[in-house]
Amino acid sequence: MTKRTSRKSKARGKQPSPPKLPRLSLDRQLDILGIVLVALAGITLLSFLSATRGSLTESWVNFLSRIFGLGVYLVPFGMGLAGLWLL
């Protein structure tokens, strides 16, 4: 008796892979981080100078003052300089 060999069809059709999103280069990532740091430094500096603060800026200033104490007034300048250096 001869064995029958069955062929399994491998014509399943390859699933197309999802399109890959373009990766940002390291330079572009550092540029974005620099812009975010400069913007955050500007908002922080303006919130220090403002007579009235919103709930978000009040929380941000309180958070920074708990971490840095009186050095909190130097933080926006440090963030801004770091952001400009990254740009």
C-alpha positions in Angstrom: 0.0 0.0 0.0 1.3 3.3 -1.0 1.1 6.3 1.4 -0.5 9.3 0.1 1.4 12.5 0.9 -0.8 15.4 1.3 0.4 18.8 0.4 -0.5 21.6 2.6 -1.0 24.8 0.7 1.4 27.5 1.7 -0.4 30.0 -0.4 -1.9 31.7 2.6 -0.9 35.0 1.4 1.5 37.0 3.4 -0.1 39.6 5.6 1.1 43.1 4.6 3.0 44.6 7.5 1.6 47.9 8.9 3.4 50.9 7.6 6.3 52.0 9.8 6.1 55.4 11.3 9.2 57.6 10.5 11.6 57.7 13.4 12.8 61.1 14.5 16.6 61.5 14.4 18.4 62.3 17.6 19.0 65.9 16.5 15.3 66.4 15.9 14.4 64.9 19.3 16.9 67.2 21.0 15.4 70.2 19.2 12.0 69.3 20.4 13.2 68.9 23.9 15.0 72.3 23.7 11.8 74.0 22.5 9.8 72.4 25.4 12.4 73.5 28.0 12.4 77.1 26.7 8.6 77.2 26.6 8.4 75.7 30.1 11.0 78.2 31.4 9.0 81.1 29.9 5.8 80.0 31.4 7.5 79.5 34.8 9.1 82.9 34.7 5.8 84.5 33.8 4.0 82.7 36.6 6.6 84.1 39.0 6.0 87.6 37.9 2.2 87.3 37.8 0.2 88.7 40.7 -2.4 86.0 40.3 -1.8 82.4 39.3 -4.0 79.7 37.9 -4.3 76.3 39.6 -1.8 74.6 37.2 0.9 77.3 37.5 0.3 77.6 41.3 0.9 73.8 41.6 4.0 74.0 39.4 5.5 76.9 41.4 4.7 75.1 44.7 6.3 71.9 43.4 9.5 73.8 42.3 9.7 75.7 45.6 9.5 72.5 47.6 12.3 71.0 45.6 14.6 74.0 45.2 13.7 76.3 48.0 14.9 79.9 47.4 16.8 78.6 44.3 13.4 78.3 42.6 13.9 81.7 41.1 17.0 80.4 39.2 15.2 77.4 37.8 13.6 79.1 34.8 16.9 80.6 33.8 18.6 77.2 34.0 15.8 75.5 32.1 16.0 78.2 29.4 19.7 78.0 29.1 19.6 74.2 28.8 16.8 74.5 26.2 18.8 77.1 24.2 21.9 74.9 24.4 19.9 72.0 22.9 18.7 74.1 20.0 
